[in-house]
Amino acid sequence: MSLTKVHALSDRIRAFGADPFAAMAPFREPLDEFHRHTAPADWYEGLVKAYVGDGLANDFYREIAAYLDPETRDLVITSMEEGTHAAFVVDRVRSAISADPRLGGRLALWGRRLMGEALTQAQRVAADRDALTALLAGGVDRPGLDLAALGRMFTRLTERHMARMGEARARRLILGPRCPAGRPEEVAHPLAPGSWRCGRCG
């Protein structure tokens, strides 16, 4: 995100009479916790983390933005931009998997771990922040989310993650195709549709 957009968001927070740094302080712990639990072991895990993390964050912001006032919602949406780093990550990871197919299985599991930890922290934030809970729950002047709708929101986040990781073959990334022996223990390769190996067959 460019500094210009950061300044615009900061100005919007100040317009509500709040200090941007104080407003963001409660979110530091869940972010730090996410990073503590998802420290990449190598460059490729770092690339996938950046790719997955940015996408999940943007998806979450878009979901929450739907419940903001129009001016704030538009500002949040326009602050999220698709950079060139996504194409860079996909190209590098695909090339690496082509050179070492075993890397794909490890990165697939890594992507699932990132998703699980991100959802854990997102649910924690939604539950611990009264203001966010009130925003999502709605009020007499506007509808909000009940528990079922909140569950559907997190389902949408998961589905977008699957689509991002597997592109046209998202389900193959998470569940994988069955191996020739029909065993379910296979691990699909991320960012390389159709490429996979079985955990037993190799």
N, C-alpha and C positions, 0 to 999 in steps of 0.2 A: 504494500500500500504506500502511495506517495505521501510525502510530508504535507502536501497541500490538502489531501483528503483527511489526514490525521488532524490538521488544524481545524478543518471544517467540523469534524465530529466534536473536537474539544470546545469549539465555540458554541455548538448546539447544547452541550452539557452545561456550559456556563449560562446559557440563556434560560435554563431551568433553575438557576441559582445554586448550582453545585460545582464543586471543584473536580475537574477531570481525574486527577490523581487519587483523590479520596474516593471518588465513585468507582474507580477500577480496583482499589486496594482489596476488597473482599474476594476478588476473582483470582488474586495471585496464588493463593494456596492450591486451589484445584488445578491451575495450570502447572504449577511447580510439581504437584503430585503426578500429573500426567507425564511430565518429562522425566521424573525420577523412575517411573515404572516402564518407560519406553526408551531408555537410552540405547541408541543404535550400536550394534557390534562392529559395523564396518560402514564403508562409504555407501554401499548399495542400500543397506537398511536406512541410512540417513536420507538418501534420495527418496525412497518410498515413504518414509515418515513425513517429509516435507510435502510430498504430493498428496498423500492421504490426509494429513493434518489440515492443510489449507482447504482442501475440498470439504472436509467435515465441518470445519469452522464456518465456512461460507454457507453451507446448507443449514446449519443451526441458526445463523444470523438471519437468513431469509425466512425461516419458519417463525422466529420471534418477531421479525419486522412486520409481519402481517397484523400484529396486534398493537402497533404503535400508531400515533397520529400521522396523518398523511405526509406532513413535511418531514418528520423524523424518519418515517419509513422510506421515503424517497432518498433521503440522504444516506441511510444505511445501505440501501440497494446499490446506489451509484458508487459507494465507496469500495465495493467489491468488484475487482476487475480480474479478468482472466489474463494472466501473464504468459510469457513465453516459456517459463520454467517447466510447465506441465509437459510440453512437447519434448523438452530437453530430457526430463526424467524418463519418459516413455522410451525415447530413442536409446538412452544409455542402458536402461534395464533390459530392454529387448536384446540389445547387442550382447550384453553380458550373459543372458540366459542362452543365447545361441552358442556362445563360446563354452559355457559350462551349464548344461541343462539341470544339474543338481541344484544350482542356485535358485531356480524357479520355485521349487518346493519349499525351500526355507523362507523365501520372500512371501509366498502365499500365506504361510502360517504367521509371518510377521504382520502382514496386512490385517489378518483376522485379530491378532492381538491388539494392534493399534485401534481397530474399530471397537473392540470390547472395552478397552480402557477409556476411550473417548466417550462412549455411551455412559460408562460408570460416572465419569466426572460431570457430564452434562446433566444426568439425572440428579446428581448431588447438588449442583448449582440450582437447578429448578426447585429442589426440595428445601434447600437451606435459605434461599433468598426470598423473604416475604414479599418484597416488591415485585419480583419476577413471578412468584406464585399468584399474586393478585392480578398481575397483567394477563397471565394465561387463563386464570379462572373467570375473568370478566366481571361484570357488575350489572346494575340495573339498567345502565345506559347502553350496554353493548354485550353481545354474546361472548362466551369464553370456551374453554376446553374442559370437558369432564374427563374422568380417568380413561375412558375408552378412547376419546379423541387424542388424549395425551399419548396413549400407547400407539395410536396410529401415526402420530408425529414421529416417534422414535422408529417406527417401522419404515417410514418414508426415508429417514436418515440412513437406515441400514440398506435399503434398496438402492439409494443413490450411491452409497459406497460400493456396493456390488457392481453397479453399472460402471462406476469409475475404474475400478480395478480390472474388471473383466471385459469392459467395453461391450461388444455385442454378445459376448459369451460369459456374462457375469456369473450365472449359476455354476458354470464349470469351474470358476475360480474358487468358489466357496465350498461346493459339494464335490466337484470333480466328476468326470465321466467314470463309469465302472471299468475296471481293468479287464483284460481278456478272460481272467478267471472269475470275474463277477464279484470280486471282493470290494468292500466299501472303504478300504483304508487308503485309497489313493490320495495324492496331493496334487492339485492342479498348479500350473505355473501362472503367476500373475503377468499381465501385460503381454502375454503371448498366447492368444486364443488357440485352443486345440492342442497345446503342448502340455503333457502331463506325465507323471510316473506313478506307479503303484507303490505304496509303502512296503509291500511284501515282495511284489514281483520285480521291482527295481526299474 
